[in-house]
Amino acid sequence: MDLTVRQSGNLSGQVAVPPNKSHSFRALIMAGLADGKSHIHHPATSSDWLRANETLEMFGAAVTPEAGDSWVIQGAAGELKTPEDVIDCGNSGIIFRFFGALAGVCRGYSVLTGDDSVRHIRPVGPLLEAMTQLGAFAISTKGDGHAPIVVRGPLRGGQATLDGADSQPVSGLLIACALADAPTELNVVNAGEKPWVAMTLDWLNRCGVEVSNDHFTRYRIRGRQRWKGFQTTIPLDWSAAMYPLVSALITEGSEIAITGMDPNDSQGDRKVLEVLKAMGGNIEISGQTVIARSSKLTGMEIDCNDFIDQFMLLAAVGCYAEGQTVLTNAEICRHKECDRIAEMHRALAAMGAQVEERRDGLVISKSRLHSAVLDSKADHRMVMTLATAALGAMGETVIRDIACIRKTFPHFVSEMENAGAVMFADQ
């Protein structure tokens, strides 16, 4: 399925955004480990969600959908069983890293693998090394720090040190170590993506798990902890909200509103609003409603590490901002669904942008974008970013293979069409 986007203006109305994936996964995992039943209302139910449900059941929990977009999870009460089959994590880094850590709680051997990006782009070496330090058996079968991996517990606790440039191994270990045989001290060097770790800590705290955090560089977790089932409603996704909001900022005569957003939520991507406002974005926040209007933007230097998922979108914004936009501290983007720095450089250059690639980011000058035929690289954020950028570009832009947007924002195209964007998907 391809997406065609034409230059658009006068976007207006309300855009509905989906629930947040990161909260959904953390709620699901904490519920799957809990003692008793949990009820999760309105999670982000993508193909990754369904795959995570299957994986959780392989570890001994039970997941059942209910009417009204709710799910009931019967937890394993902290007593995980060894999966009977290989776990295919697909394109999901969070399934790979979080369940890779949880496999260390099991007494038998677990095997986890995934698609090409999980097997070649997304490293898991720091997680495997830390688990080995904590008494588990954890190896990459190819010896290259990527999937497939084989893990056998138990995690005995103790001390471990790991690189924290990618937050997922840290988050996965924080959860798994709460079930370890003894207390654990995790020491993290090169700590990055801190808002995602903060979200994990928030979920641990909600469930009553005892964990201390010393500036995201040292954590202490008591072992053999247990928690009860719970009820929760997943908040809307600040990351998804940024695409329609930016679409309004960069097109003429536009005003888009998004309602139901929690301005106090732990999602790091909400901080991008302040960045956009600092660039001159006409953004109004009233209660749980955010309104963005056409704006004259000015480039600036932006440290992207606290909202790394918005790196590509901020690169697109740079094309519409006077002067230069310099995006830094984003090297971890090279290890996502694709190498987001290199692929964004390639795509924007194809659209006529003046863009320079650096090791940890991009430098973008204001550019007059034009039509191009682009590839999604099977990356949902690449699709939505390029579609947003194309709304202000001359001519007609085609983005190949867009089915991956179902991962976080399955109704992106229809919602943008309803707001007046000229874009349509075809088989």
N, C-alpha and C positions, 0 to 999 in steps of 0.2 A: 504494500500500500504506500503510495506516494502522496505528498502534500504540495499543492500549488498555492503560492501566496502572491498577491498583487499589492502594489502600493495603495495604502488606505489612509483615510483621514476621517475626522468627525466621529470617532468612536464614542459610544455613550452607553449608559445603562449600568446595571449591576451584573457582575460576573460571580458565579458560584464556584468556590474552590473546594477541593476534596479535603478529607481529614489528613493529618500528618502521619507519614509512614514511620518515622523514627519512634514517635510515641506508641504507635500501634504495635510495633515489634517488641518494644520493651514491656508493654502491658501484657502481651501474649506470653512472653517468656516467663515473666514473674508469676503470671497466673498458672502456667504449666508446672512451675516448681512449687506452687503453694499447696497447703493442706486444705482441701475442700474445694468448693466450687467458686468460680469467679465469673462475673458477667461483664463483657466488654461491649459497649454501645458505640456504634458508628465508627469502626476502625477503617483504615485505608485497605479495602479488600481487593488488592491487585493479584496478579498471578503469583507474585512473590509471597503475598499473605497466605495463599492456599498452599504453596510449597512449604512455607514455615509451619503451617498447621500439620501437614503430613510428617514433617521432620519431628515436631514436638511429640506427635503420637508414637513415633518410632522409639522415643525415649521414655514412653510410659504414661503420658497424659492423654486426655480425651478431649476433642474439640468438636462442638456441635453448633451449627447455625440455628438461630431462632428467628421468629418473625420480627419485622421492624428493624432489620440491619443490626441485630445483636448476636453475640456469640457466647456460649457457655463453655467454660474450660474446667474440666475436672483435673485438678493438679495431681502430681505424682508425690506430693508431700516430701520433696527433697530426695526421694529414693529413685534415682533414674536407672532404667534398665539399658543394657547394651543393645543398640539397634541390630536387627537381624539381617539387614541388607546395607548396601552402600548408600550413603546419603548424597544425592545429586542436588547441589546448591544452586544449579542454574546460573543466572547472571547476578546473584545476590551476594555481595560482600558481607552483609550483616548476618545472613544465615551461615556463611562459611566461617566467619570469625567467632560469632557468639556460640554457635553450636559446636564448633571446634573446641572452644574452651570447655563447654559443658560435657563434652565427651570425656574429659579428664576426670569427671566424677564417677564414671562407669568403671567396673572391674574388668570388663572384656575389651576387645579391640574394636574400634570404630573407624570406618573409612569414609572420608569426605572428599568429593570432587566437585567439578562444576564446568561451566562453559569455557570457551577459549580465553575470555578475559580473566576468569578466576584461576585458570591453569597457567596463565602466562604474564598477566599484568599486575594482579593484586597479590602482593607478597604477604606471607603469613609467618615468615621466619621469626620475628620478634615474639609472636605468641608461642611458637613451638619451643623456642629457647627458654622462655619464662616458665612454661609448663614443665620442662625437663628439670629446671632448677627447683621446682616445687614437688618433685618426686614422681611425676608422670612419665610415661613413654610417649614421645611425640616427634614424628619425623615426616619430612617431605619425601615421597617415594623416589623422586628424581634427584633429590639432594640439592634442589635449586631454590628452596624456600617458597615454593608454590604448590598448589594442589596437583595431584592427589596427596592427601595426608593420612597418616595412620596414627591414632591416639589410643592409649590405654591408661586408665587410672590405676590407683587413686591419686588425686591431688592430696599430698600430705600436709601442705602448708609450709611455713617457714619464710625464707626471704628470696626474692627474685628481683632482677633488674631487667628492664626492657626499654627499647626505643618506642617513644610515644608519638611519633610524627603522624601516624594513622591512629585515630582514637579507638577504632573497633577492637583491636586486641586488648587494649586497656579496659574498655567497657566489658568485654566478654569475661575477662579474668576477674573483674570486680564482682560480677554475679556468681561465677563458678566458685570463687574462693570462699564465698559465704557458706558453701556446702563442703568445704575441705575438711580434712580430719583435724586440723589444728589451726591456730591463728596464722594469718599471712601478713607480711609486710611487702608491698610492691613499691619499688623505686623506679621512677620513670625519668629517663633522660630525653631531651629534645621533645618535650611535651607540646602537642599541637591539637588543633580542633577541640579546644577545651569546652565549648558549649555542648558538644555531644556527650562528653564525659560527664558534664554537669547534669545533663538530662538523665543519664544512667544513675547518678548519685541521687537525683530527685526521686526516681522510682524505687531505689533501695530504701531511701528514707520513708517513703510512703508506706512501704511494707514492714517497716520497723527493723530493718537490717542495720546492725551496728557496724559503721564504717567511718573512719576519720580521713580527712583530706587535708594535706599540707601543701597548698598552692599547686595542686595538680602534679606534684613531683614525688610525693610519698603518701601511700595509703596504708591503713591498718584495718584488717577485716577479721572479725572473730569467726572461727570455724563452727561447723555443725549447727548453723542457724536454721530456723524454720519460721514460716509465716503463714497466716491464714489467707483464704480466698478473699476477694474484694470485688467491688463494683466500680466501674469508671466509664466516662464518656471521653472519647478521643477528641482533642481540639483540632480546629482547622489548620491547614498547612500554610505557614508563612512563606515557605519557599515557592509553592505554586502560585501564591498571590502576587509575587513579584513580576511574573510575566505579563499579566494584563495591566498592572500598574505602570510598568515601564512602557508598555505599548501606548498608553495614554500620554506619557511624558514626551515621547519622541515623534508623535504624529500631530498633525495640525488640527485644531478645533476639537480636541478630544477631552472627555471627562468620564472616567470610569470609577465606579464605587464597588467596594467589597465589604460585605457585612459579616458579623459573627466572629471577627478576629479577636483573640485575647491579647491585649498589649502587654500583659505581664507574664506570658507563657515563657518557658525556658528555652524555646527554640532560638538558636543563634541567628537564624536568617532574618528575624524581625529587625536586627540591627541595621540591615541594609537600608531601611527607611531613612535612618539618620544620614547615611552616606549619600543617598539620592537627594535629600534635602540640602546637604552641604554643597552638592553640585549645582544647586539652583532649582531642584524639583519642587513644583507646586503641589505639595502633599498635605492634606488635611486629615487629622485623626480626631474623631469625635466618638468617645466611648469605644464601641466595638466596630465602628465603621471607618474605613480608610478610603479617601477620595484622592485620585491623582488627575491632574490636568496638564494639558500641553505646556511645555516649559522650555526656556532657553537654558541649556546646561553648560557648565564649565568643567573642564577636566581637572583632575587632582590625583595625587598619589594615594593609593588605597592598599592597606595591609588586609589581605583577603582571608587570613587563616581562621578567623572566628565565624566566617560564613562562606566556607570553601565551595559549597554547592552553587553559590551565586557568582563564582569567578567568571564563567562564560558569559552570563548575562551582563555583568559589569563591563566585560570587553565589548559587547555590542553597544552598550550605552556610550562607551568611549568614542565610538564612531560618530555620535551625534552631539558630542560635547566640544565646545570651543577649546583650542589648545591641545594639550596632551593629557592622556589618562595613563597612569603608570600603575600596574597591578603587581604587587609583590607578595612574597611569603606564601606562595601557592604551589610549591614543587610537588606536594602530595597529589595535586590534580593529575599528575602523570600516571597515577596508579588507581584510577577509577574505572568506569566502564570502558573508557578508552584513555589515551593520553590527551587529556583535555587541553593542555597548553598547545601541543603541536597541532592537534586537529582544529582547534579554534583559530590558530594562526593561519592554517591552510584554507579554512572556509572563508574567513573574513577577507583574506587576500584575494580569493576567487571572486568576491563581491566588490573588489576595488578598494578595499581599505588600505590605509597606510598603517602597517602593523609590524612590529619587531618582536621576535621571540627571544626570551631570556630564559635562563635555567629555571627561575622560580616565578615566572610570570610573563606578562606582555606589556609592550608600550604601544598605545594606540593614539593616532592623531585624528582630528576631525576629518571625516571622509564622506565623499558622495558615493553611496553604495548603489550598485546596479544589479540586474538580474544575474542568476547563475544556477547551475544544476549542482546540487550538493548532496553529500551522503550523511546519513544519520550516525554512522559508525555504531549502530545498535545502542545508542545512548539517548535516553529520554530527555535529558537536559539539553543535549545538542539540538534535538528537534525543536523544542520550545524556544530556545535561544535564537536559532536561525530564523524561525518563523516570526518571532518578535522583530528581529533586525530587518527582515524583508518587508515589514509593513511600511517602513520609511524609505525603501530602496526603489529606484526606477525600474519599471518593467515587471517581469513575472519571474519569480524564483521557484524552483522545484527542489524539494527535499525528498530524497529516496528513502524508502523503508522506514516508515514512521510508527509501525506497530508498537515499538518499545515505549511510547508515551503512556501506554496502559499501566506502566509500572507505578506512576505517581499521579497522573492527571488524565484519566481516560477520556474525559469530556472536554479537553482543552479546545479542540477545533470547533465543536458546536457552541461552546460558550463564547469563544471569540467571534464566531459568525453572528451570534445573537447581538453582540455589541457593535456590529457593523464592519468587522474586519472582512476583507475579501480573501478568503482562503477556503479551499475545499480539498478533501481527500478522495483519491480514486484508487481502485484496485490495479 
